[in-house]
Amino acid sequence: MNSFQPYAAMPFYPGPVSIHPRVARALSRDYAPPRMGTEYLELYKSVRSRLQKVLGTKEDVLLGTGEGMLVLWGALKSLLKEGDTVLSVGTGVFGDGFADMAKALGCRAVLVSEPYDCTISASTLERVKDAVREHRPVLMTAVHCETPSGTLNPLEELGALKEDMGVPFFVVDAVASAGGAPVHADAWHADCVLGGSQKCLSCPPDMSFMSVSAAAWERVREVNYTGYDAVKPFDNAVEDAMRFPYTPNWWGVAALDASLSALEEEGLENVFARHEAVARACREGAKALGLTLWPAEDAVPSPTVTALRVPEGHAWPEWRAALAERGLYVGGSLGPLAGKVFRMGHMGTQADREAMQSALAVMKDVLAR
Ligand SMILES: *Cc1c(COP(=O)(O)O)cnc(C)c1O
C-alpha cells in the first residue's frame, strides 16, 4: 500500500520531471468528498504565501488548474485589448512565441529578438529602449529560463528599464526557473510572473501559478476578459470564499504544498545552490567528454537545464535511443533547434549530483562505442 516507485531509470527530461516522493504521497491521499469550505482555502492560502517567496513578491499570487500555458494565455488575454502594442524581448522559442501569441489576440507585436544561443545583454537593452521610444508598448514580455536553449536571462536591468521608461505592464515567463533559481518579481517590476508545477517543483503537469501586481489587478478589471483561462474570476475569490471559481483541485494544490514544504525545509538558498552545482557539473562533465554547449560563451547558462549540441557523427534519434537503451532519458529541443540540440533537465528532483555523474558516465560509454 502506498508504495511510491521512483523512476528506476535516469530521467533528465526537461519537464515533466520525476515527481518528488512527498508529492507522490500527497497525491495518493483521497481528498473526496471535496471539503470546499475553509479547509481548501487554508491550503490554497498556504501555497499562495509559499509561492510569494519563490516568486519574490509581496503581491497577490493565484493558482491555475492547468499546466503552464494556461497562465501564459490567461495573463495576456486578461491584460490586453485588441490593437494594443506588445513588445516581446526574445532570446529563444518561448520569448519569440509571446509575440505570436500577442498577434493571435489581435495586438500589434513588436519583437526584439536575439539569436537563440544568447541572453539579454547591454546591446539588447539598447534595442529595447529604441523600440519602447518608437512604439510605446502597453505591455512588455520576457522569458527567464529559455528552456529550449538552456539559458537564463538576467531581468534586473530590463525591469528597471520598464520602470524608468514607464511601460505600463511587464509579464515574465518563469515556468522553468521558479523554484530552481532566484526569481524577483517585485525587484524586476514584473506585474505578472508565470510558473508551472511540472518543472522545478517536481509535480505533475496540472497546475500553474502567477503573481498579479496591484496595477495588473486594476487592468484585469478594466479589460474584463472572462474565458476559462481568465484572471478575473479570482478577484477576491479567496477572501470571499463563496465566489471561488471552479471545483477545488485538492490533489494539485496539495501536491504543490508538499513540494513547497520540501523546498522550505531544504532552504531556498540551498535549493538554488544545488541547482547551480549540478548544472556546473553537467557543463564541465559534458565538455570533458568533448561535447559542445549550445549557449554562446557570453550567454548565461541556466541552472535548471543544459542544452548541448548533438555530438558530431550522431543523428539525434540514434543518440537519444542509445542513451535511452542505457536508462538515460534526455530531451530534444524545439523550433529551429530541433535535431541539433539535446537537453538535460536538471530541475527539481532531477537536480541530483549523483544521478548527473551516472548520466555523464552513460554518455561517455555511448561516445566510446
Ligand atoms: C514548459 C514551459 C512552458 C509551458 O509549460 P507547460 O507546463 O508545458 O504548459 C512555458 N514556458 C517555458 C519557458 C517552459 O519551459
The ligand as an ORCA input file, in Angstrom:
! r2SCAN-3c Opt
* xyz 0 1
  C       7.488     24.255    -20.043
  C       7.447     25.684    -20.362
  C       6.250     26.358    -20.656
  C       4.946     25.659    -20.812
  O       4.581     24.987    -19.690
  P       3.626     23.707    -19.840
  O       3.576     23.194    -18.455
  O       4.330     22.772    -20.789
  O       2.343     24.181    -20.358
  C       6.298     27.720    -20.874
  N       7.444     28.396    -20.827
  C       8.625     27.797    -20.572
  C       9.865     28.619    -20.528
  C       8.664     26.425    -20.340
  O       9.829     25.820    -20.094
*
